Structure formats: C-alpha cells, structure tokens
Amino acid sequence: MWDAAQATDTDTAELKKIPFQQFLRWTQSSVQKKKVFPLLGNLTGYLLAADFVYAGRVARPSVEDVGRVIARMRLGSLQGLIALGQPLTVKSKADDIVPSFKYVYDTLEKAFTAEERDWMVFDPIMVEHALCKYSRMFGGDHGGSD
C-alpha cells in the first residue's frame, strides 16, 4: 500500500496542494452564521493547516502568511517577538507584526547553515513555533496557549 501511495501522481488536478490561506479560511468558515467546525479556533485551525503542509497536501506558507497568522492569533509567538526586543505590543497591527516576524526569520535563516536548516526543518511554521516556546521561557505570560 505504501508503494502505491508513493507512486501516486501528485500533479493531477485533484491532488494539487491547497493554498495555505485558503485552507486556513476553510477551517474557520461558516454556513448560515454557524461555524462549519465549531471546535476549531484560530490556533487549532493553524496547527491543522501546518500538519497538512508537512503531510504534503497544503502548500507551504510564506513568511508573510505566518506573520499574518501571528497577528491574528496574538498568542505566544507574538510574545516571543516582543521578548526578542521587536518594537511591538500585544495591540500592534499586522502591518508591524509581519515585518518583525520576517526580520527575525531572515536573521535566523542567516545564522544557520543550509545543512542545519535542513536538519531542523527550518521554515516559517517552525520559527513561529519556536517563538512561542521562547516566550514561555523568557517572555512571561502571553495570555493564551499555543
């Protein structure tokens, strides 16, 4: 069965990767003012999208995509940016949060070799997750759980 799955042509139309933002919107969608997935909040929807990225079914998000997610969730990863000294507050706008996340991402990307980045699966999702953990260690209470 695994061989058959590996041999599947993923370039066929029905197996194209779903754009990240489209998948994220789908997890938060409503029909007649009722959420389709009432138990999926912003964080769980994002984590599900990230899982599907790593499973190969959702397209990898850009740094800017993940920066917008951080701005929308306003949880630990935003606190991580603040703890790193980025000129942000919990009330900062996405227009300020996205470039701050990009700056931290770019700085970290330059700090590691290509081999190290490959080894740790360095990508915007991983950096967002690391920022959350950083905030738990060094940033104090972030008023949420992620």
N, CA and C of each residue as an Amber inpcrd file, in Angstrom:
protein
   438
   0.8190000  -1.1820000   0.0000000   0.0000000   0.0000000   0.0000000
   0.8770000   1.2660000   0.0000000   1.9430000   1.2660000   0.7950000
   2.8350000   2.4220000   0.8390000   3.4400000   2.6800000  -0.5300000
   3.8380000   1.6030000  -1.2280000   4.4020000   1.7590000  -2.5700000
   3.3930000   2.4230000  -3.5050000   2.1330000   2.0220000  -3.3930000
   1.0900000   2.6120000  -4.2320000   0.9110000   4.0910000  -3.9080000
   0.9510000   4.4150000  -2.6270000   0.8050000   5.8180000  -2.2290000
   1.9820000   6.6410000  -2.7410000   3.1840000   6.0870000  -2.6600000
   4.3790000   6.7920000  -3.1260000   4.3610000   6.9700000  -4.6410000
   3.7550000   6.0420000  -5.3400000   3.7290000   6.0880000  -6.7990000
   2.6170000   6.9850000  -7.3380000   1.7600000   7.4960000  -6.4690000
   0.6460000   8.3320000  -6.9010000   1.1670000   9.6050000  -7.5610000
   0.5750000   9.9430000  -8.6920000   0.9460000  11.1620000  -9.4110000
   0.2950000  12.3530000  -8.7180000   1.0680000  13.0990000  -7.9520000
   0.5090000  14.2290000  -7.2020000   0.3420000  15.4740000  -8.0610000
   0.6470000  15.3930000  -9.3390000   0.4510000  16.5370000 -10.2220000
  -0.9240000  16.5350000 -10.8810000  -1.7280000  15.5030000 -10.6250000
  -3.0680000  15.5000000 -11.1940000  -3.8950000  16.5800000 -10.5160000
  -4.8760000  17.0970000 -11.2250000  -5.6550000  18.2440000 -10.7400000
  -6.2640000  18.0050000  -9.3640000  -6.7960000  16.8160000  -9.1280000
  -7.4670000  16.5740000  -7.8510000  -6.4950000  16.4300000  -6.6850000
  -5.1970000  16.3160000  -6.9590000  -4.2160000  16.1760000  -5.8920000
  -3.2940000  17.3890000  -5.7610000  -3.6370000  18.4840000  -6.4110000
  -2.8300000  19.6960000  -6.2640000  -2.8910000  20.1700000  -4.8150000
  -1.8210000  20.7820000  -4.3610000  -1.7970000  21.2910000  -2.9900000
  -2.7470000  22.4790000  -2.8490000  -3.4360000  22.4990000  -1.7330000
  -4.3630000  23.5810000  -1.4240000  -3.5420000  24.7760000  -0.9320000
  -3.8190000  25.9800000  -1.4190000  -3.1030000  27.1500000  -0.9080000
  -3.3090000  27.2920000   0.6090000  -2.2520000  27.6700000   1.3060000
  -2.2680000  27.7340000   2.7640000  -3.3940000  28.6210000   3.2860000
  -3.4850000  29.8460000   2.7730000  -4.5160000  30.7720000   3.2620000
  -5.9170000  30.2450000   2.9800000  -6.1080000  29.5730000   1.8560000
  -7.4160000  29.0040000   1.5260000  -7.7880000  27.9220000   2.5360000
  -6.8390000  27.0570000   2.8620000  -7.1030000  26.0050000   3.8420000
  -7.4180000  26.6190000   5.2010000  -6.6600000  27.6300000   5.5820000
  -6.8820000  28.2980000   6.8660000  -8.2800000  28.9090000   6.9230000
  -8.6920000  29.5870000   5.8570000 -10.0490000  30.1650000   5.8140000
 -11.0980000  29.0700000   5.9230000 -10.8580000  27.9350000   5.2720000
 -11.8060000  26.8230000   5.3130000 -11.9990000  26.3220000   6.7410000
 -10.9130000  26.2660000   7.5340000 -11.0460000  25.7790000   8.9140000
 -11.8750000  26.7310000   9.7640000 -11.9930000  27.9760000   9.3570000
 -12.7400000  28.9750000  10.1220000 -14.0560000  29.3670000   9.4470000
 -14.4510000  28.6330000   8.4130000 -15.6130000  29.0220000   7.6210000
 -16.9310000  28.8150000   8.3680000 -17.9320000  29.5530000   7.8960000
 -19.2750000  29.4800000   8.4680000 -20.2810000  29.2740000   7.3510000
 -21.3820000  28.6210000   7.6890000 -22.5130000  28.4620000   6.7850000
 -23.7330000  28.9380000   7.5560000 -24.4250000  29.8940000   7.0040000
 -25.5890000  30.4930000   7.6610000 -25.2560000  30.9030000   9.0960000
 -24.1410000  31.5910000   9.2570000 -23.6610000  32.1490000  10.5260000
 -23.3070000  31.0950000  11.5730000 -23.1770000  29.8370000  11.1600000
 -22.7250000  28.7820000  12.0730000 -21.3950000  28.2500000  11.5610000
 -20.4210000  28.1660000  12.4750000 -19.1130000  27.6490000  12.0790000
 -19.2440000  26.2070000  11.6130000 -18.6020000  25.9030000  10.5130000
 -18.6000000  24.5390000   9.9960000 -17.8820000  23.6160000  10.9810000
 -16.7920000  24.1090000  11.5590000 -16.0240000  23.3480000  12.5520000
 -16.0050000  24.1510000  13.8530000 -17.0580000  24.0590000  14.6700000
 -17.1550000  24.9270000  15.8460000 -16.0410000  24.7410000  16.8680000
 -15.3850000  23.6150000  16.8660000 -14.3190000  23.3800000  17.8360000
 -12.9450000  23.7970000  17.3240000 -12.8700000  24.2710000  16.0880000
 -11.5940000  24.7130000  15.5290000 -11.4760000  26.2280000  15.6430000
 -10.7110000  26.6780000  16.6170000 -10.4210000  28.1010000  16.7280000
  -9.2530000  28.4610000  15.8310000  -8.7870000  29.6980000  15.9510000
  -7.6660000  30.1550000  15.1230000  -6.4300000  29.2870000  15.3000000
  -6.0820000  28.9820000  16.5500000  -4.8690000  28.2060000  16.8080000
  -4.9860000  26.7900000  16.2650000  -6.0840000  26.1130000  16.5710000
  -6.2410000  24.7320000  16.1110000  -6.3130000  24.6730000  14.5910000
  -6.9810000  25.6470000  13.9770000  -7.0270000  25.7060000  12.5170000
  -5.6430000  25.8750000  11.9160000  -4.8390000  26.7430000  12.5340000
  -3.4650000  26.9490000  12.0650000  -2.6350000  25.6760000  12.2300000
  -2.7480000  25.0320000  13.3850000  -1.9780000  23.8050000  13.6210000
  -2.3900000  22.6980000  12.6550000  -3.6820000  22.6170000  12.3480000
  -4.1520000  21.6330000  11.3720000  -3.5790000  21.9500000   9.9900000
  -3.5880000  23.2280000   9.6210000  -3.0030000  23.6300000   8.3340000
  -1.5240000  23.2710000   8.2910000  -0.8060000  23.5250000   9.3900000
   0.6230000  23.1850000   9.4490000   0.8310000  21.6840000   9.2900000
   0.0010000  20.8910000   9.9490000   0.1060000  19.4340000   9.8040000
  -0.0920000  19.0110000   8.3530000  -1.0670000  19.6310000   7.6830000
  -1.3170000  19.2770000   6.2860000  -0.2020000  19.7780000   5.3650000
   0.4770000  20.8550000   5.7470000   1.6630000  21.2900000   4.9940000
   2.7070000  20.1850000   5.0540000   3.0000000  19.7120000   6.2650000
   4.0310000  18.6870000   6.4310000   3.6070000  17.3500000   5.8340000
   2.2970000  17.1310000   5.7020000   1.8050000  15.9150000   5.0520000
   1.8110000  16.0510000   3.5300000   2.0870000  17.2580000   3.0300000
   2.1940000  17.4580000   1.5900000   0.8920000  17.7880000   0.8880000
  -0.1660000  18.0860000   1.6250000  -1.4590000  18.3500000   0.9870000
  -1.7900000  19.8460000   0.9070000  -1.1190000  20.6500000   1.7200000
  -1.3240000  22.1000000   1.7080000   0.0100000  22.7440000   1.3390000
  -0.0540000  23.7780000   0.5100000   1.1650000  24.4730000   0.0750000
   1.8500000  25.1420000   1.2670000   3.1720000  25.1740000   1.2180000
   3.9390000  25.8130000   2.2930000   3.5910000  27.2970000   2.3570000
   3.3910000  27.8130000   3.5660000   3.0770000  29.2360000   3.6960000
   4.3250000  30.0860000   3.5190000   4.1210000  31.3050000   3.0940000
   5.2300000  32.2580000   3.0290000   5.5010000  32.7930000   4.4330000
   6.6130000  33.4680000   4.5810000   6.9260000  34.1240000   5.8560000
   5.8190000  35.1320000   6.1760000   5.3490000  35.8380000   5.1680000
   4.2940000  36.8270000   5.3740000   2.9910000  36.1640000   5.8050000
   2.6610000  35.0010000   5.2230000   1.4570000  34.2620000   5.6360000
   1.4980000  33.9600000   7.1290000   2.6180000  33.4410000   7.5920000
   2.7380000  33.0770000   9.0050000   2.7600000  34.3330000   9.8700000
   3.3570000  35.4070000   9.3850000   3.3110000  36.6750000  10.1180000
   1.8840000  37.1560000  10.3240000   1.0420000  36.9960000   9.2990000
  -0.3690000  37.3830000   9.4320000  -1.0980000  36.4760000  10.4260000
  -0.7320000  35.1980000  10.4460000  -1.3210000  34.2760000  11.4310000
  -0.9500000  34.7260000  12.8420000   0.3110000  35.0830000  13.0460000
   0.7620000  35.5640000  14.3610000  -0.0510000  36.7930000  14.7670000
  -0.2690000  37.7080000  13.8270000  -1.0360000  38.9220000  14.1160000
  -2.4780000  38.5850000  14.4740000  -3.0600000  37.6130000  13.8140000
  -4.4530000  37.2410000  14.0740000  -4.5980000  36.5080000  15.4040000
  -3.6760000  35.5930000  15.7070000  -3.7980000  34.7940000  16.9330000
  -3.4450000  35.5850000  18.1840000  -2.4000000  36.4270000  18.0990000
  -1.9500000  37.2300000  19.2410000  -1.6610000  36.3720000  20.4700000
  -0.9270000  35.2970000  20.2580000  -0.6010000  34.3910000  21.3600000
   0.9040000  34.3730000  21.5980000   1.4290000  33.2150000  21.9000000
   2.8160000  33.0880000  22.3280000   3.8480000  33.5350000  21.3250000
   3.5960000  33.3190000  20.0510000   4.5980000  33.7200000  19.0600000
   4.7350000  35.2430000  18.9950000   3.6500000  35.9800000  19.1920000
   3.7430000  37.4420000  19.2640000   4.5280000  37.8390000  20.5110000
   4.2630000  37.1720000  21.6190000   5.0130000  37.4460000  22.8390000
   6.4970000  37.1200000  22.6480000   6.7900000  36.0930000  21.8510000
   8.1770000  35.7550000  21.5490000   8.8710000  36.8670000  20.7870000
   8.1750000  37.4480000  19.8140000   8.7420000  38.5820000  19.0750000
   9.0130000  39.7520000  20.0190000   8.0710000  40.0050000  20.9200000
   8.2380000  41.0960000  21.8850000   9.4160000  40.7990000  22.8090000
   9.5080000  39.5500000  23.2900000  10.6010000  39.1630000  24.1940000
  11.9610000  39.2780000  23.5140000  11.9940000  39.1260000  22.1890000
  13.2490000  39.2770000  21.4430000  13.6150000  40.7410000  21.2090000
  12.7620000  41.6420000  21.6610000  13.0730000  43.0600000  21.5300000
  12.4820000  43.7320000  20.3060000  11.6020000  43.0410000  19.5970000
  10.9570000  43.6830000  18.4540000  10.0520000  44.7990000  18.9720000
   9.9780000  45.9250000  18.2670000   9.2060000  47.0790000  18.7470000
   7.7020000  46.8770000  18.5490000   7.1510000  45.9340000  19.2940000
   5.7450000  45.5590000  19.1700000   5.0860000  45.5530000  20.5400000
   3.7570000  45.5800000  20.5340000   2.9650000  45.3480000  21.7360000
   1.8940000  44.3310000  21.3700000   1.1430000  43.8800000  22.3580000
   0.0690000  42.9250000  22.0710000  -1.0280000  43.5670000  21.2260000
  -1.0140000  44.8900000  21.1040000  -2.0160000  45.5910000  20.3010000
  -1.4770000  46.0290000  18.9400000  -0.2640000  45.6440000  18.6130000
   0.3290000  46.0330000  17.3280000  -0.5040000  45.5120000  16.1690000
  -0.4520000  46.2340000  15.0820000  -1.1820000  45.8560000  13.8700000
  -0.3610000  44.8670000  13.0420000  -1.0640000  44.1340000  12.1920000
  -0.4040000  43.1660000  11.3120000   0.6760000  43.8390000  10.4720000
   0.4530000  45.0980000  10.0730000   1.4430000  45.8190000   9.2620000
   2.7730000  45.9930000   9.9850000   2.7650000  45.8950000  11.3070000
   4.0020000  45.9680000  12.0890000   4.5150000  44.5770000  12.4580000
   3.5950000  43.6650000  12.7130000   3.9690000  42.3160000  13.1490000
   4.6220000  41.5300000  12.0160000   4.0520000  41.6020000  10.8210000
   4.5760000  40.8200000   9.6900000   6.0380000  41.1580000   9.3980000
   6.4270000  42.4430000   9.2670000   7.8450000  42.7170000   9.0090000
   8.7580000  42.3280000  10.1770000   8.2480000  42.4220000  11.4020000
   9.0580000  41.9970000  12.5500000   9.3190000  40.5010000  12.4960000
   8.2820000  39.7330000  12.1610000   8.4660000  38.2860000  12.0290000
   9.4420000  37.9850000  10.8940000   9.3060000  38.6920000   9.7760000
  10.2140000  38.4740000   8.6410000  11.6530000  38.7910000   9.0370000
  11.8590000  39.8600000   9.7970000  13.2010000  40.2190000  10.2500000
  13.8000000  39.0950000  11.0990000  13.0280000  38.5890000  12.0590000
  13.5210000  37.5050000  12.9190000  13.7800000  36.2560000  12.0820000
  12.8580000  35.9240000  11.1810000  13.0270000  34.7540000  10.3140000
  14.3100000  34.8870000   9.4850000  14.4860000  36.0270000   8.8280000
  15.6640000  36.2390000   7.9750000  16.9570000  36.1850000   8.7830000
  16.9340000  36.7530000   9.9840000  18.1130000  36.7390000  10.8500000
  18.4730000  35.3110000  11.2400000  17.4710000  34.5310000  11.6130000
  17.7250000  33.1320000  11.9750000  18.1950000  32.3220000  10.7690000
  17.5930000  32.5800000   9.6180000  17.9770000  31.8550000   8.4050000
  19.4590000  32.0620000   8.0950000  19.9460000  33.2770000   8.2880000
  21.3620000  33.5790000   8.0320000  22.2810000  32.9740000   9.0890000
  21.7460000  32.7410000  10.2830000  22.5640000  32.2350000  11.3930000
  22.8870000  30.7470000  11.2640000  22.1170000  30.0230000  10.4680000
  22.3100000  28.5820000  10.3260000  22.8040000  28.2370000   8.9290000
  23.5680000  27.1720000   8.8450000  23.9890000  26.6740000   7.5360000
  22.8040000  25.9850000   6.8660000  22.9130000  25.7510000   5.5680000
  21.8570000  25.0390000   4.8470000  21.6380000  23.6530000   5.4530000
  22.7280000  22.9940000   5.8170000  22.6100000  21.6660000   6.4240000
  21.8570000  21.7290000   7.7550000  22.1610000  22.7170000   8.5760000
  21.4600000  22.8730000   9.8560000  19.9830000  23.1820000   9.6370000
  19.6870000  24.0420000   8.6540000  18.2820000  24.3700000   8.3610000
  17.5310000  23.1430000   7.8770000  18.1610000  22.3370000   7.0370000
  17.5260000  21.0960000   6.5800000  17.2750000  20.1500000   7.7420000
  18.2590000  20.0090000   8.5980000  18.1670000  19.0940000   9.7290000
  17.0040000  19.4560000  10.6480000  16.8030000  20.7530000  10.8850000
  15.7480000  21.1800000  11.8110000  14.4240000  21.4820000  11.1170000
  14.3450000  21.2460000   9.8020000  13.1590000  21.5780000   9.0060000
  12.7970000  23.0550000   9.2330000  13.7830000  23.9000000   8.9760000
  13.6300000  25.3440000   9.1680000  12.6550000  25.8940000   8.1430000
  11.5810000  26.4530000   8.6240000  10.5970000  27.1030000   7.7720000
   9.7880000  28.0710000   8.6340000   8.8970000  28.8550000   8.0370000
   8.1360000  29.8190000   8.8350000   7.3060000  29.1750000   9.9500000
   6.7790000  27.9830000   9.7050000   5.9900000  27.2910000  10.7330000
   6.8700000  26.9600000  11.9290000   8.0740000  26.4480000  11.6620000
   8.9930000  26.0890000  12.7410000   9.4050000  27.3250000  13.5400000
   9.6430000  28.4460000  12.8540000  10.0520000  29.6680000  13.5510000
   8.9000000  30.1900000  14.4100000   7.6770000  30.1460000  13.9000000
   6.5160000  30.5630000  14.7080000   6.4300000  29.7170000  15.9680000
   6.5950000  28.4230000  15.8220000   6.5290000  27.5020000  16.9650000
   7.6540000  27.7980000  17.9610000   8.8440000  28.0390000  17.4520000
   9.9820000  28.3450000  18.3280000   9.7590000  29.6550000  19.0850000
   9.1500000  30.6420000  18.4360000   8.8580000  31.9070000  19.1160000
   7.9050000  31.7030000  20.2860000   6.9360000  30.8320000  20.0990000
   6.0120000  30.5330000  21.1940000   6.7650000  29.9290000  22.3700000
   7.6210000  28.9740000  22.0820000   8.3830000  28.3200000  23.1550000
   9.3500000  29.3060000  23.8050000   9.9260000  30.1960000  23.0020000
  10.8190000  31.2240000  23.5450000  10.0530000  32.1100000  24.5260000
   8.8330000  32.4750000  24.1580000   8.0480000  33.3450000  25.0410000
   7.7240000  32.6470000  26.3510000   7.5230000  31.3530000  26.3050000
   7.2460000  30.6120000  27.5440000   8.4660000  30.6070000  28.4560000
   9.6390000  30.5490000  27.8670000  10.8710000  30.5300000  28.6620000
  11.2730000  31.9230000  29.1470000  11.1320000  32.9210000  28.2750000
  11.7240000  34.2210000  28.5710000  10.7680000  35.4080000  28.5030000
   9.5470000  35.1940000  28.0410000   8.6730000  36.3370000  27.8010000
   7.5440000  36.5380000  28.7760000   7.4220000  35.7060000  29.7870000
   6.3380000  35.8760000  30.7440000   5.0210000  35.3770000  30.1970000
   3.9380000  35.7700000  30.8570000   2.5940000  35.3180000  30.4950000
   2.1960000  35.9070000  29.1500000   1.6770000  35.0530000  28.2700000
   1.2370000  35.5520000  26.9710000  -0.2680000  35.4850000  26.8090000
  -0.9850000  35.1570000  27.8700000  -2.4400000  35.2420000  27.8330000
  -3.1130000  34.2490000  26.9220000  -2.4800000  33.1720000  26.6000000
  -3.0940000  32.1650000  25.7490000  -2.2600000  30.9210000  25.7700000
  -2.6870000  29.9490000  25.0070000  -1.8940000  28.7220000  24.9540000
  -1.6960000  28.3290000  23.5100000  -0.4870000  28.2680000  23.0980000
  -0.1320000  27.7360000  21.7740000   1.2010000  27.1500000  21.9100000
